[in-house]
Amino acid sequence: MKPDLYICHTAYQVLVECCRAMEAPCPPDLVLSAALPGAGALAGRLRGAGLFHRVRVFDEDACGSAFQHGFWRTLLLQRVIGRRNVEKYHGFSLEGGRYRAVYIHNDWSVLGRYLQDKGIPYILCEDTFASTCSADHSLILRQRALPRFALRRAFGYGYLYWGDWKKVKAIETESLARATVPFPKARLSERSQKAAFAALTKEQKALLCSVFLTAPLPENCAGAVLLLTRDFVCEHLMDEAAQRRMYKAVAKKYCSGGPLFVKAHPRDASDYAALFPGAVVLDRAMPSEVLNFALPFRFSRAVTVESTALKAFEAADETVTLSLDEALALAGAEG
């Protein structure tokens, strides 16, 4: 039987595909983008877990750009140059015929474009929890507003993302009933990650902990509060000093009453051990959803600022998601 192939760019996506691998009829292959923080070390732990037949790490950032300027150069050369950048210069190749199905979460990536360059059909998975059920699908709508979109899609001119490429086999959604993406229902395929997480056995949870936990977690922290950050600095929305003031103000307002835990976004390089002396600073590369089953206690509250981190989080009695304006207002009041 042919194996499946999973392509991941975030630790959350790896967690999703570990759950899928536990159900697979034969061990699948996994490709990790090197953009995932700690990809090499994570790949080693995944190999040790035995869930996958092969785990590969690929550095997309080293491939350079295949984008061409002008109609004919784009039509005739872009896919040729895209394949060459990946295969000739970096010795990486995928053959679609080897796999029963190919699953990818971010088809706007180098690897997503490579699948299109090779004409390999794929199943598009949700980037974050229930992303197909959110209210904002402006990226898809803006793409469809491009000149001659229908012709681009029919003739394969350039690249189309977020499920609009003509050879996308299906688009996974947390819930068909709640999905809001502008695709026909026939193109959507329901796979509930919430149900997949809930169905994990004790042994499967232990295996996932061995993959994603790099240090022991405290066993008893009554009243603990969790702060989950988003990296607004790398998004050029504020500088480091402003972000530090903002999270300090948010923690003062919402994270009192018990021990403080901090789970930073994987791209967030801030030193939260220095910002919050005495706090338990969790591994930023760990998916926050692992805390749903990794701890013997529940948080009294989990707090974040304008992030999807709490959408699938179930290990807190109360959750608080602030808008960026609300968080900045707190920082202004403190200042």
TAPEWO-V884303 format. One record per residue. N is the residue number from 1. NEAR is the number of other C-alpha atoms within 10 Angstrom. Layout:
BEGIN
n:N near:NEAR
n:N near:NEAR
END
This chain:
BEGIN
n:1 near:8
n:2 near:13
n:3 near:18
n:4 near:22
n:5 near:26
n:6 near:26
n:7 near:24
n:8 near:26
n:9 near:21
n:10 near:23
n:11 near:22
n:12 near:20
n:13 near:23
n:14 near:23
n:15 near:21
n:16 near:19
n:17 near:24
n:18 near:23
n:19 near:20
n:20 near:16
n:21 near:20
n:22 near:15
n:23 near:11
n:24 near:14
n:25 near:11
n:26 near:15
n:27 near:18
n:28 near:25
n:29 near:19
n:30 near:27
n:31 near:19
n:32 near:25
n:33 near:22
n:34 near:19
n:35 near:16
n:36 near:19
n:37 near:17
n:38 near:14
n:39 near:21
n:40 near:17
n:41 near:11
n:42 near:22
n:43 near:19
n:44 near:13
n:45 near:16
n:46 near:22
n:47 near:16
n:48 near:12
n:49 near:14
n:50 near:11
n:51 near:22
n:52 near:23
n:53 near:14
n:54 near:15
n:55 near:19
n:56 near:17
n:57 near:19
n:58 near:19
n:59 near:17
n:60 near:17
n:61 near:12
n:62 near:12
n:63 near:17
n:64 near:12
n:65 near:12
n:66 near:19
n:67 near:15
n:68 near:16
n:69 near:9
n:70 near:8
n:71 near:10
n:72 near:11
n:73 near:12
n:74 near:18
n:75 near:17
n:76 near:13
n:77 near:14
n:78 near:21
n:79 near:25
n:80 near:14
n:81 near:18
n:82 near:23
n:83 near:21
n:84 near:19
n:85 near:20
n:86 near:23
n:87 near:15
n:88 near:11
n:89 near:12
n:90 near:14
n:91 near:10
n:92 near:15
n:93 near:14
n:94 near:15
n:95 near:10
n:96 near:17
n:97 near:9
n:98 near:13
n:99 near:15
n:100 near:12
n:101 near:18
n:102 near:23
n:103 near:22
n:104 near:25
n:105 near:24
n:106 near:23
n:107 near:27
n:108 near:15
n:109 near:16
n:110 near:20
n:111 near:24
n:112 near:21
n:113 near:21
n:114 near:24
n:115 near:23
n:116 near:25
n:117 near:19
n:118 near:16
n:119 near:16
n:120 near:18
n:121 near:18
n:122 near:25
n:123 near:21
n:124 near:25
n:125 near:29
n:126 near:22
n:127 near:19
n:128 near:17
n:129 near:23
n:130 near:21
n:131 near:20
n:132 near:24
n:133 near:18
n:134 near:12
n:135 near:10
n:136 near:12
n:137 near:15
n:138 near:10
n:139 near:11
n:140 near:17
n:141 near:12
n:142 near:9
n:143 near:14
n:144 near:16
n:145 near:11
n:146 near:10
n:147 near:9
n:148 near:9
n:149 near:14
n:150 near:12
n:151 near:10
n:152 near:18
n:153 near:17
n:154 near:10
n:155 near:10
n:156 near:18
n:157 near:17
n:158 near:20
n:159 near:20
n:160 near:21
n:161 near:18
n:162 near:21
n:163 near:23
n:164 near:18
n:165 near:19
n:166 near:15
n:167 near:16
n:168 near:20
n:169 near:19
n:170 near:19
n:171 near:26
n:172 near:25
n:173 near:25
n:174 near:22
n:175 near:17
n:176 near:16
n:177 near:10
n:178 near:12
n:179 near:20
n:180 near:17
n:181 near:22
n:182 near:10
n:183 near:13
n:184 near:7
n:185 near:14
n:186 near:8
n:187 near:12
n:188 near:21
n:189 near:18
n:190 near:14
n:191 near:18
n:192 near:16
n:193 near:21
n:194 near:17
n:195 near:10
n:196 near:13
n:197 near:18
n:198 near:11
n:199 near:12
n:200 near:15
n:201 near:10
n:202 near:9
n:203 near:9
n:204 near:14
n:205 near:18
n:206 near:13
n:207 near:16
n:208 near:20
n:209 near:17
n:210 near:15
n:211 near:21
n:212 near:21
n:213 near:17
n:214 near:15
n:215 near:9
n:216 near:9
n:217 near:13
n:218 near:10
n:219 near:10
n:220 near:11
n:221 near:17
n:222 near:13
n:223 near:17
n:224 near:21
n:225 near:27
n:226 near:29
n:227 near:21
n:228 near:22
n:229 near:24
n:230 near:21
n:231 near:20
n:232 near:19
n:233 near:17
n:234 near:13
n:235 near:9
n:236 near:9
n:237 near:12
n:238 near:12
n:239 near:12
n:240 near:16
n:241 near:10
n:242 near:16
n:243 near:21
n:244 near:16
n:245 near:19
n:246 near:23
n:247 near:24
n:248 near:19
n:249 near:21
n:250 near:23
n:251 near:19
n:252 near:13
n:253 near:11
n:254 near:16
n:255 near:21
n:256 near:13
n:257 near:12
n:258 near:15
n:259 near:16
n:260 near:22
n:261 near:22
n:262 near:22
n:263 near:23
n:264 near:23
n:265 near:21
n:266 near:19
n:267 near:17
n:268 near:17
n:269 near:13
n:270 near:17
n:271 near:11
n:272 near:21
n:273 near:13
n:274 near:9
n:275 near:13
n:276 near:16
n:277 near:10
n:278 near:11
n:279 near:16
n:280 near:18
n:281 near:18
n:282 near:21
n:283 near:17
n:284 near:20
n:285 near:23
n:286 near:25
n:287 near:20
n:288 near:23
n:289 near:19
n:290 near:20
n:291 near:20
n:292 near:18
n:293 near:19
n:294 near:18
n:295 near:15
n:296 near:13
n:297 near:18
n:298 near:21
n:299 near:23
n:300 near:19
n:301 near:21
n:302 near:27
n:303 near:24
n:304 near:25
n:305 near:25
n:306 near:17
n:307 near:17
n:308 near:16
n:309 near:23
n:310 near:21
n:311 near:15
n:312 near:16
n:313 near:17
n:314 near:19
n:315 near:24
n:316 near:19
n:317 near:12
n:318 near:12
n:319 near:19
n:320 near:13
n:321 near:18
n:322 near:15
n:323 near:13
n:324 near:16
n:325 near:11
n:326 near:15
n:327 near:23
n:328 near:20
n:329 near:15
n:330 near:19
n:331 near:20
n:332 near:13
n:333 near:9
n:334 near:13
n:335 near:9
END
